[in-house]
Amino acid sequence: MRHPARLGIALTLALATAGCSTAAGGGSDADTKPAAQAASVTSCGRQMSFTAPPQRAVALDQTSTETLLELGLQDRMAGTANLKTKIPARYQAAYATVPVIAPKIATGEQLRAATPDFVVAGSEDLYTKDRAGTREELDALKVPTFVSAVDCPQRNPAGKTPFELLFSDYENLGKVFGAEERAGKLAADQRAAVAKAGENASKVPQGADRPTVVYLYSVFNGMPYVAGKTGLPSEMSRIIGARNAFDDVDEDWPEVSWEEVAQRDPDFIVIGDLSERGRPGDSAAEKRATMTRHPVISRLAAVRDNKILTVPGIELDPSVRSVHALGLLAQGMKDLGHVR
């Protein structure tokens, strides 16, 4: 973040005139138009107050971008960054109206050049000095910053599930933008989807007798990365009446060994398909081939009996798309018997 004082002056001058112009965009539903009302929300321990809805929001990652697009807020977006996979077809027209300020992780210079009046991120680690700038730095420039509640569990009410934290993001963003109706409907629809996915959980044995699942996210340099305790798949497993086989590892996506996977001997394997990311070992086909060729993994009952499911890898991280992966998981486990 070079020359913060000069950049700060430029940003302040730009923001002074931003509210007088209309952001270019594809249009949004009537209930997403800014309303002349004050709003106050707390995000990851930081309270923010707004006298009017933001006009020039910047989303620092794909998760935040797709949430704002789902809420119909493309005409209130001054930028997006860090696209990891293709934008779903239903968002493509709206996404095309939003400037891309950085293809990868945005720097402080790139963010400030967009003259934002609000910044949204799915994770707190995007707000660092060598990235977009700290939340304190941006706050000093009168630019409020939002972080997904899912990334701040230690600062949220006890007992809230990751999905409930995700839904609270929609509702808080709805307050900020004066889009409460659409945000409320999105949260209600996704709560219903979660409830539907869990319909069969009561029919499954409880506790240690529940079927176990290994979530294979990626294979890098021949080593598997799987879902650990703190990732969304552990909650997905609980909802459908299963158990994440690596829920004793206190990480989101730890690197493990194939021998460790074999020791867990999961009843099911869920492959995260990251074909669009394009790295070696990312596609579902490559991961299947790796398992079937492995001298130990190939002998696991889950591999021999093809108790393997494939879901979009990006949907295994918290986002507006995650309920889709949860539905695929619930239906797939049901089709495969969902028993030991």
VOPAGU-506814 format. One record per residue (C-alpha): residue number from 1; x, y, z. Coordinates in nm, 3 decimals. Last residue first. Example, Ala and Ser with C-alpha at 12.3 -4.5 7.8 and 13.67 -1.06 7.14 Angstrom:
<pts>
<pt k="2" u="1.367" v="-0.106" w="0.714"/>
<pt k="1" u="1.230" v="-0.450" w="0.780"/>
</pts>
This chain:
<pts>
<pt k="340" u="-2.300" v="-4.885" w="0.638"/>
<pt k="339" u="-2.609" v="-4.695" w="0.537"/>
<pt k="338" u="-2.685" v="-4.402" w="0.307"/>
<pt k="337" u="-2.812" v="-4.636" w="0.034"/>
<pt k="336" u="-2.631" v="-4.491" w="-0.264"/>
<pt k="335" u="-2.939" v="-4.304" w="-0.389"/>
<pt k="334" u="-2.985" v="-4.146" w="-0.046"/>
<pt k="333" u="-2.621" v="-4.038" w="-0.037"/>
<pt k="332" u="-2.662" v="-3.882" w="-0.381"/>
<pt k="331" u="-2.980" v="-3.699" w="-0.285"/>
<pt k="330" u="-2.830" v="-3.550" w="0.031"/>
<pt k="329" u="-2.501" v="-3.464" w="-0.140"/>
<pt k="328" u="-2.664" v="-3.303" w="-0.441"/>
<pt k="327" u="-2.885" v="-3.099" w="-0.207"/>
<pt k="326" u="-2.585" v="-2.990" w="0.000"/>
<pt k="325" u="-2.400" v="-2.894" w="-0.318"/>
<pt k="324" u="-2.691" v="-2.669" w="-0.415"/>
<pt k="323" u="-2.709" v="-2.528" w="-0.061"/>
<pt k="322" u="-2.349" v="-2.414" w="-0.109"/>
<pt k="321" u="-2.418" v="-2.182" w="-0.404"/>
<pt k="320" u="-2.467" v="-1.861" w="-0.204"/>
<pt k="319" u="-2.128" v="-1.929" w="-0.059"/>
<pt k="318" u="-1.947" v="-2.124" w="0.212"/>
<pt k="317" u="-1.680" v="-2.352" w="0.060"/>
<pt k="316" u="-1.796" v="-2.691" w="-0.068"/>
<pt k="315" u="-1.969" v="-2.511" w="-0.357"/>
<pt k="314" u="-1.634" v="-2.429" w="-0.517"/>
<pt k="313" u="-1.567" v="-2.799" w="-0.560"/>
<pt k="312" u="-1.875" v="-2.865" w="-0.773"/>
<pt k="311" u="-2.012" v="-3.201" w="-0.652"/>
<pt k="310" u="-1.912" v="-3.558" w="-0.734"/>
<pt k="309" u="-2.024" v="-3.862" w="-0.537"/>
<pt k="308" u="-1.838" v="-4.187" w="-0.479"/>
<pt k="307" u="-1.977" v="-4.507" w="-0.339"/>
<pt k="306" u="-1.832" v="-4.681" w="-0.642"/>
<pt k="305" u="-1.837" v="-5.027" w="-0.479"/>
<pt k="304" u="-1.461" v="-5.075" w="-0.516"/>
<pt k="303" u="-1.391" v="-4.712" w="-0.422"/>
<pt k="302" u="-1.611" v="-4.701" w="-0.111"/>
<pt k="301" u="-1.500" v="-5.057" w="-0.024"/>
<pt k="300" u="-1.138" v="-4.942" w="-0.011"/>
<pt k="299" u="-0.905" v="-5.154" w="-0.224"/>
<pt k="298" u="-0.828" v="-4.876" w="-0.475"/>
<pt k="297" u="-0.706" v="-4.663" w="-0.186"/>
<pt k="296" u="-0.421" v="-4.908" w="-0.113"/>
<pt k="295" u="-0.249" v="-4.967" w="-0.450"/>
<pt k="294" u="-0.352" v="-4.625" w="-0.588"/>
<pt k="293" u="-0.466" v="-4.656" w="-0.948"/>
<pt k="292" u="-0.840" v="-4.634" w="-0.871"/>
<pt k="291" u="-0.782" v="-4.338" w="-0.642"/>
<pt k="290" u="-0.574" v="-4.138" w="-0.891"/>
<pt k="289" u="-0.820" v="-4.211" w="-1.170"/>
<pt k="288" u="-1.109" v="-4.084" w="-0.960"/>
<pt k="287" u="-0.915" v="-3.767" w="-0.879"/>
<pt k="286" u="-0.828" v="-3.711" w="-1.244"/>
<pt k="285" u="-1.191" v="-3.755" w="-1.352"/>
<pt k="284" u="-1.314" v="-3.514" w="-1.084"/>
<pt k="283" u="-1.084" v="-3.246" w="-1.220"/>
<pt k="282" u="-0.827" v="-3.066" w="-1.009"/>
<pt k="281" u="-0.531" v="-3.305" w="-1.036"/>
<pt k="280" u="-0.318" v="-3.066" w="-1.239"/>
<pt k="279" u="-0.463" v="-2.712" w="-1.210"/>
<pt k="278" u="-0.751" v="-2.605" w="-1.432"/>
<pt k="277" u="-0.965" v="-2.399" w="-1.198"/>
<pt k="276" u="-1.261" v="-2.494" w="-1.417"/>
<pt k="275" u="-1.210" v="-2.864" w="-1.343"/>
<pt k="274" u="-1.244" v="-2.811" w="-0.968"/>
<pt k="273" u="-1.474" v="-3.108" w="-0.903"/>
<pt k="272" u="-1.495" v="-3.171" w="-0.529"/>
<pt k="271" u="-1.508" v="-3.547" w="-0.488"/>
<pt k="270" u="-1.723" v="-3.694" w="-0.213"/>
<pt k="269" u="-1.615" v="-4.034" w="-0.084"/>
<pt k="268" u="-1.852" v="-4.263" w="0.103"/>
<pt k="267" u="-1.828" v="-4.530" w="0.372"/>
<pt k="266" u="-1.488" v="-4.398" w="0.473"/>
<pt k="265" u="-1.196" v="-4.629" w="0.559"/>
<pt k="264" u="-1.035" v="-4.382" w="0.803"/>
<pt k="263" u="-0.709" v="-4.576" w="0.775"/>
<pt k="262" u="-0.727" v="-4.555" w="0.396"/>
<pt k="261" u="-0.753" v="-4.178" w="0.408"/>
<pt k="260" u="-0.454" v="-4.169" w="0.641"/>
<pt k="259" u="-0.258" v="-4.386" w="0.397"/>
<pt k="258" u="-0.348" v="-4.147" w="0.118"/>
<pt k="257" u="-0.170" v="-3.878" w="0.316"/>
<pt k="256" u="-0.319" v="-3.558" w="0.453"/>
<pt k="255" u="-0.319" v="-3.193" w="0.349"/>
<pt k="254" u="-0.574" v="-3.002" w="0.553"/>
<pt k="253" u="-0.875" v="-2.819" w="0.403"/>
<pt k="252" u="-1.068" v="-2.627" w="0.671"/>
<pt k="251" u="-0.846" v="-2.704" w="0.970"/>
<pt k="250" u="-0.890" v="-2.851" w="1.319"/>
<pt k="249" u="-0.849" v="-3.217" w="1.224"/>
<pt k="248" u="-1.085" v="-3.436" w="1.429"/>
<pt k="247" u="-1.363" v="-3.397" w="1.173"/>
<pt k="246" u="-1.158" v="-3.600" w="0.926"/>
<pt k="245" u="-1.415" v="-3.872" w="0.851"/>
<pt k="244" u="-1.690" v="-3.612" w="0.819"/>
<pt k="243" u="-1.995" v="-3.771" w="0.974"/>
<pt k="242" u="-2.334" v="-3.855" w="0.825"/>
<pt k="241" u="-2.696" v="-3.771" w="0.899"/>
<pt k="240" u="-2.766" v="-3.529" w="0.613"/>
<pt k="239" u="-2.731" v="-3.218" w="0.828"/>
<pt k="238" u="-2.427" v="-3.346" w="1.016"/>
<pt k="237" u="-2.241" v="-3.414" w="0.693"/>
<pt k="236" u="-2.317" v="-3.067" w="0.558"/>
<pt k="235" u="-2.184" v="-2.921" w="0.885"/>
<pt k="234" u="-1.857" v="-3.113" w="0.847"/>
<pt k="233" u="-1.852" v="-3.016" w="0.479"/>
<pt k="232" u="-1.849" v="-2.641" w="0.571"/>
<pt k="231" u="-1.488" v="-2.647" w="0.690"/>
<pt k="230" u="-1.373" v="-2.630" w="1.052"/>
<pt k="229" u="-1.339" v="-3.005" w="1.112"/>
<pt k="228" u="-1.131" v="-3.093" w="0.809"/>
<pt k="227" u="-1.226" v="-3.140" w="0.445"/>
<pt k="226" u="-0.960" v="-3.315" w="0.238"/>
<pt k="225" u="-0.643" v="-3.227" w="0.051"/>
<pt k="224" u="-0.483" v="-3.530" w="-0.110"/>
<pt k="223" u="-0.113" v="-3.553" w="-0.198"/>
<pt k="222" u="0.013" v="-3.639" w="-0.548"/>
<pt k="221" u="0.183" v="-3.305" w="-0.599"/>
<pt k="220" u="-0.155" v="-3.145" w="-0.532"/>
<pt k="219" u="-0.477" v="-3.345" w="-0.520"/>
<pt k="218" u="-0.786" v="-3.140" w="-0.445"/>
<pt k="217" u="-1.109" v="-3.130" w="-0.248"/>
<pt k="216" u="-1.155" v="-3.494" w="-0.151"/>
<pt k="215" u="-1.437" v="-3.496" w="0.104"/>
<pt k="214" u="-1.416" v="-3.816" w="0.306"/>
<pt k="213" u="-1.750" v="-3.933" w="0.440"/>
<pt k="212" u="-1.847" v="-4.150" w="0.735"/>
<pt k="211" u="-2.176" v="-4.332" w="0.792"/>
<pt k="210" u="-2.326" v="-4.271" w="1.138"/>
<pt k="209" u="-2.246" v="-4.533" w="1.395"/>
<pt k="208" u="-2.021" v="-4.297" w="1.593"/>
<pt k="207" u="-2.316" v="-4.079" w="1.687"/>
<pt k="206" u="-2.667" v="-4.164" w="1.567"/>
<pt k="205" u="-2.792" v="-4.429" w="1.325"/>
<pt k="204" u="-2.977" v="-4.279" w="1.025"/>
<pt k="203" u="-3.354" v="-4.233" w="1.000"/>
<pt k="202" u="-3.339" v="-3.895" w="1.175"/>
<pt k="201" u="-3.113" v="-3.762" w="0.898"/>
<pt k="200" u="-3.367" v="-3.834" w="0.624"/>
<pt k="199" u="-3.523" v="-3.487" w="0.609"/>
<pt k="198" u="-3.189" v="-3.307" w="0.641"/>
<pt k="197" u="-3.163" v="-3.196" w="0.279"/>
<pt k="196" u="-3.518" v="-3.062" w="0.299"/>
<pt k="195" u="-3.434" v="-2.848" w="0.601"/>
<pt k="194" u="-3.127" v="-2.707" w="0.425"/>
<pt k="193" u="-3.336" v="-2.623" w="0.117"/>
<pt k="192" u="-3.598" v="-2.452" w="0.337"/>
<pt k="191" u="-3.327" v="-2.242" w="0.500"/>
<pt k="190" u="-3.209" v="-2.157" w="0.147"/>
<pt k="189" u="-3.551" v="-2.029" w="0.044"/>
<pt k="188" u="-3.589" v="-1.827" w="0.366"/>
<pt k="187" u="-3.245" v="-1.668" w="0.331"/>
<pt k="186" u="-3.311" v="-1.574" w="-0.032"/>
<pt k="185" u="-3.656" v="-1.439" w="0.055"/>
<pt k="184" u="-3.514" v="-1.226" w="0.335"/>
<pt k="183" u="-3.243" v="-1.089" w="0.109"/>
<pt k="182" u="-3.500" v="-0.997" w="-0.157"/>
<pt k="181" u="-3.722" v="-0.819" w="0.092"/>
<pt k="180" u="-3.438" v="-0.655" w="0.284"/>
<pt k="179" u="-3.285" v="-0.483" w="-0.018"/>
<pt k="178" u="-3.214" v="-0.144" w="0.138"/>
<pt k="177" u="-2.846" v="-0.191" w="0.057"/>
<pt k="176" u="-2.714" v="-0.216" w="0.413"/>
<pt k="175" u="-3.019" v="-0.401" w="0.542"/>
<pt k="174" u="-3.004" v="-0.658" w="0.261"/>
<pt k="173" u="-2.634" v="-0.701" w="0.329"/>
<pt k="172" u="-2.722" v="-0.788" w="0.687"/>
<pt k="171" u="-2.989" v="-1.036" w="0.577"/>
<pt k="170" u="-2.768" v="-1.207" w="0.321"/>
<pt k="169" u="-2.480" v="-1.231" w="0.569"/>
<pt k="168" u="-2.719" v="-1.371" w="0.833"/>
<pt k="167" u="-2.793" v="-1.652" w="0.587"/>
<pt k="166" u="-2.425" v="-1.746" w="0.583"/>
<pt k="165" u="-2.415" v="-1.746" w="0.962"/>
<pt k="164" u="-2.720" v="-1.972" w="0.962"/>
<pt k="163" u="-2.542" v="-2.203" w="0.717"/>
<pt k="162" u="-2.232" v="-2.214" w="0.936"/>
<pt k="161" u="-2.448" v="-2.308" w="1.237"/>
<pt k="160" u="-2.519" v="-2.059" w="1.513"/>
<pt k="159" u="-2.469" v="-2.211" w="1.858"/>
<pt k="158" u="-2.279" v="-1.925" w="2.014"/>
<pt k="157" u="-2.347" v="-1.578" w="1.876"/>
<pt k="156" u="-2.070" v="-1.460" w="1.645"/>
<pt k="155" u="-1.724" v="-1.323" w="1.719"/>
<pt k="154" u="-1.541" v="-1.657" w="1.740"/>
<pt k="153" u="-1.718" v="-1.776" w="1.424"/>
<pt k="152" u="-1.562" v="-1.499" w="1.211"/>
<pt k="151" u="-1.520" v="-1.649" w="0.863"/>
<pt k="150" u="-1.883" v="-1.761" w="0.845"/>
<pt k="149" u="-1.990" v="-1.408" w="0.938"/>
<pt k="148" u="-1.873" v="-1.296" w="0.596"/>
<pt k="147" u="-1.657" v="-0.984" w="0.619"/>
<pt k="146" u="-1.780" v="-0.631" w="0.548"/>
<pt k="145" u="-1.567" v="-0.317" w="0.523"/>
<pt k="144" u="-1.672" v="0.046" w="0.566"/>
<pt k="143" u="-1.478" v="0.307" w="0.364"/>
<pt k="142" u="-1.433" v="0.629" w="0.565"/>
<pt k="141" u="-1.063" v="0.652" w="0.472"/>
<pt k="140" u="-0.967" v="0.567" w="0.831"/>
<pt k="139" u="-1.199" v="0.266" w="0.800"/>
<pt k="138" u="-0.996" v="0.151" w="0.502"/>
<pt k="137" u="-0.675" v="0.155" w="0.702"/>
<pt k="136" u="-0.842" v="-0.014" w="1.000"/>
<pt k="135" u="-0.991" v="-0.285" w="0.778"/>
<pt k="134" u="-0.641" v="-0.357" w="0.657"/>
<pt k="133" u="-0.541" v="-0.299" w="0.298"/>
<pt k="132" u="-0.659" v="-0.474" w="-0.018"/>
<pt k="131" u="-0.364" v="-0.715" w="-0.022"/>
<pt k="130" u="-0.015" v="-0.654" w="0.116"/>
<pt k="129" u="-0.146" v="-0.461" w="0.415"/>
<pt k="128" u="-0.412" v="-0.722" w="0.487"/>
<pt k="127" u="-0.787" v="-0.732" w="0.431"/>
<pt k="126" u="-0.825" v="-1.041" w="0.210"/>
<pt k="125" u="-0.749" v="-1.250" w="0.519"/>
<pt k="124" u="-1.087" v="-1.159" w="0.668"/>
<pt k="123" u="-1.276" v="-1.393" w="0.438"/>
<pt k="122" u="-1.582" v="-1.365" w="0.215"/>
<pt k="121" u="-1.516" v="-1.002" w="0.136"/>
<pt k="120" u="-1.730" v="-0.690" w="0.085"/>
<pt k="119" u="-1.609" v="-0.331" w="0.045"/>
<pt k="118" u="-1.827" v="-0.020" w="0.070"/>
<pt k="117" u="-1.790" v="0.337" w="-0.065"/>
<pt k="116" u="-1.546" v="0.226" w="-0.332"/>
<pt k="115" u="-1.324" v="0.456" w="-0.537"/>
<pt k="114" u="-1.222" v="0.187" w="-0.791"/>
<pt k="113" u="-0.864" v="0.320" w="-0.785"/>
<pt k="112" u="-0.868" v="0.250" w="-0.411"/>
<pt k="111" u="-0.913" v="-0.122" w="-0.469"/>
<pt k="110" u="-0.643" v="-0.148" w="-0.732"/>
<pt k="109" u="-0.394" v="0.044" w="-0.518"/>
<pt k="108" u="-0.470" v="-0.165" w="-0.211"/>
<pt k="107" u="-0.413" v="-0.483" w="-0.404"/>
<pt k="106" u="-0.684" v="-0.712" w="-0.536"/>
<pt k="105" u="-0.646" v="-1.090" w="-0.529"/>
<pt k="104" u="-0.657" v="-1.229" w="-0.885"/>
<pt k="103" u="-0.824" v="-1.094" w="-1.199"/>
<pt k="102" u="-0.818" v="-0.743" w="-1.048"/>
<pt k="101" u="-1.052" v="-0.444" w="-1.082"/>
<pt k="100" u="-1.305" v="-0.637" w="-1.287"/>
<pt k="99" u="-1.576" v="-0.383" w="-1.370"/>
<pt k="98" u="-1.937" v="-0.504" w="-1.320"/>
<pt k="97" u="-2.178" v="-0.505" w="-1.616"/>
<pt k="96" u="-2.069" v="-0.851" w="-1.736"/>
<pt k="95" u="-2.158" v="-0.993" w="-1.394"/>
<pt k="94" u="-2.527" v="-0.908" w="-1.451"/>
<pt k="93" u="-2.537" v="-1.098" w="-1.779"/>
<pt k="92" u="-2.335" v="-1.389" w="-1.635"/>
<pt k="91" u="-2.528" v="-1.440" w="-1.313"/>
<pt k="90" u="-2.772" v="-1.712" w="-1.421"/>
<pt k="89" u="-2.503" v="-1.879" w="-1.631"/>
<pt k="88" u="-2.281" v="-1.945" w="-1.332"/>
<pt k="87" u="-1.958" v="-1.739" w="-1.318"/>
<pt k="86" u="-1.667" v="-1.953" w="-1.427"/>
<pt k="85" u="-1.413" v="-2.043" w="-1.162"/>
<pt k="84" u="-1.164" v="-1.864" w="-0.938"/>
<pt k="83" u="-1.255" v="-1.496" w="-0.988"/>
<pt k="82" u="-1.038" v="-1.285" w="-0.759"/>
<pt k="81" u="-1.189" v="-0.941" w="-0.809"/>
<pt k="80" u="-1.507" v="-0.735" w="-0.846"/>
<pt k="79" u="-1.576" v="-0.368" w="-0.896"/>
<pt k="78" u="-1.796" v="-0.061" w="-0.874"/>
<pt k="77" u="-2.109" v="-0.252" w="-0.773"/>
<pt k="76" u="-2.444" v="-0.079" w="-0.707"/>
<pt k="75" u="-2.588" v="-0.167" w="-1.048"/>
<pt k="74" u="-2.499" v="-0.531" w="-0.983"/>
<pt k="73" u="-2.715" v="-0.540" w="-0.670"/>
<pt k="72" u="-2.970" v="-0.804" w="-0.768"/>
<pt k="71" u="-2.939" v="-0.996" w="-0.440"/>
<pt k="70" u="-2.798" v="-1.294" w="-0.629"/>
<pt k="69" u="-2.545" v="-1.053" w="-0.783"/>
<pt k="68" u="-2.436" v="-0.937" w="-0.437"/>
<pt k="67" u="-2.394" v="-1.298" w="-0.322"/>
<pt k="66" u="-2.212" v="-1.389" w="-0.643"/>
<pt k="65" u="-1.957" v="-1.113" w="-0.593"/>
<pt k="64" u="-1.903" v="-1.198" w="-0.228"/>
<pt k="63" u="-1.818" v="-1.560" w="-0.310"/>
<pt k="62" u="-1.610" v="-1.460" w="-0.611"/>
<pt k="61" u="-1.377" v="-1.243" w="-0.408"/>
<pt k="60" u="-1.302" v="-0.881" w="-0.320"/>
<pt k="59" u="-1.649" v="-0.742" w="-0.386"/>
<pt k="58" u="-1.648" v="-0.364" w="-0.441"/>
<pt k="57" u="-1.950" v="-0.149" w="-0.359"/>
<pt k="56" u="-2.000" v="0.185" w="-0.532"/>
<pt k="55" u="-2.350" v="0.319" w="-0.455"/>
<pt k="54" u="-2.379" v="0.215" w="-0.092"/>
<pt k="53" u="-2.721" v="0.252" w="0.072"/>
<pt k="52" u="-2.786" v="0.575" w="0.266"/>
<pt k="51" u="-2.709" v="0.703" w="0.617"/>
<pt k="50" u="-2.501" v="0.393" w="0.681"/>
<pt k="49" u="-2.366" v="0.270" w="1.013"/>
<pt k="48" u="-2.102" v="0.005" w="1.061"/>
<pt k="47" u="-2.014" v="-0.197" w="1.370"/>
<pt k="46" u="-1.697" v="-0.406" w="1.358"/>
<pt k="45" u="-1.669" v="-0.741" w="1.535"/>
<pt k="44" u="-1.682" v="-0.956" w="1.224"/>
<pt k="43" u="-1.961" v="-0.749" w="1.068"/>
<pt k="42" u="-2.207" v="-0.551" w="1.277"/>
<pt k="41" u="-2.495" v="-0.376" w="1.106"/>
<pt k="40" u="-2.655" v="-0.030" w="1.110"/>
<pt k="39" u="-2.890" v="0.112" w="0.851"/>
<pt k="38" u="-3.029" v="0.456" w="0.775"/>
<pt k="37" u="-3.301" v="0.505" w="0.520"/>
<pt k="36" u="-3.342" v="0.666" w="0.181"/>
<pt k="35" u="-3.395" v="0.336" w="-0.002"/>
<pt k="34" u="-3.150" v="0.200" w="-0.251"/>
<pt k="33" u="-3.313" v="-0.003" w="-0.528"/>
<pt k="32" u="-3.305" v="-0.375" w="-0.442"/>
<pt k="31" u="-3.683" v="-0.399" w="-0.393"/>
<pt k="30" u="-3.745" v="-0.290" w="-0.749"/>
<pt k="29" u="-3.547" v="-0.575" w="-0.899"/>
<pt k="28" u="-3.211" v="-0.486" w="-1.046"/>
<pt k="27" u="-3.068" v="-0.321" w="-1.354"/>
<pt k="26" u="-2.784" v="-0.438" w="-1.576"/>
<pt k="25" u="-2.537" v="-0.191" w="-1.440"/>
<pt k="24" u="-2.367" v="0.145" w="-1.475"/>
<pt k="23" u="-2.354" v="0.336" w="-1.147"/>
<pt k="22" u="-2.559" v="0.654" w="-1.134"/>
<pt k="21" u="-2.373" v="0.968" w="-1.040"/>
<pt k="20" u="-2.413" v="1.217" w="-0.756"/>
<pt k="19" u="-2.324" v="0.963" w="-0.486"/>
<pt k="18" u="-1.976" v="0.921" w="-0.627"/>
<pt k="17" u="-1.888" v="1.292" w="-0.600"/>
<pt k="16" u="-1.756" v="1.302" w="-0.245"/>
<pt k="15" u="-1.626" v="0.949" w="-0.287"/>
<pt k="14" u="-1.382" v="1.065" w="-0.552"/>
<pt k="13" u="-1.246" v="1.341" w="-0.333"/>
<pt k="12" u="-1.199" v="1.102" w="-0.041"/>
<pt k="11" u="-1.030" v="0.844" w="-0.263"/>
<pt k="10" u="-0.785" v="1.096" w="-0.400"/>
<pt k="9" u="-0.700" v="1.219" w="-0.051"/>
<pt k="8" u="-0.649" v="0.860" w="0.066"/>
<pt k="7" u="-0.423" v="0.781" w="-0.227"/>
<pt k="6" u="-0.204" v="1.077" w="-0.139"/>
<pt k="5" u="-0.186" v="0.973" w="0.228"/>
<pt k="4" u="-0.144" v="0.602" w="0.159"/>
<pt k="3" u="0.169" v="0.650" w="-0.057"/>
<pt k="2" u="0.230" v="0.282" w="-0.125"/>
<pt k="1" u="0.000" v="0.000" w="0.000"/>
</pts>
